[in-house]
Amino acid sequence: MASCIEELDYEILLAHTTFAKCSKLIQNRCREIYFVTPGYKIFNIYLIGIPPLPIGIEDDHVLIAYIKPCHGAFALKIPGGSEIERIRKELKK
């Protein structure tokens, strides 16, 4: 499991923007969305941001807003693998 976002195979959907814009993109794009608090661990990475933090599931990918200090927020699309089932199990409504 990765310990750094750079170790993941991700696609950047939005870059160098605000957390609010990334959150809006995820919520508009994904039908399946889960909201978590800062510090939630996904792909062995702790999420930070303004709560609630959206995690979107789109087919076999996970969409997250990732804040990189000094660079802004990024909306990332990452192959979900086993994380999708873990998220569904932990966060089901």
Secondary structure as GFF3:
##gff-version 3
##sequence-region A 1 93
A	DSSP	three_ten_helix	5	7	.	.	.	ID=ss1
A	DSSP	beta_strand	11	17	.	.	.	ID=ss2
A	DSSP	alpha_helix	19	29	.	.	.	ID=ss3
A	DSSP	beta_strand	32	36	.	.	.	ID=ss4
A	DSSP	beta_strand	41	42	.	.	.	ID=ss5
A	DSSP	beta_strand	45	46	.	.	.	ID=ss6
A	DSSP	beta_strand	53	58	.	.	.	ID=ss7
A	DSSP	beta_strand	61	68	.	.	.	ID=ss8
A	DSSP	beta_strand	72	79	.	.	.	ID=ss9
A	DSSP	alpha_helix	82	91	.	.	.	ID=ss10
###
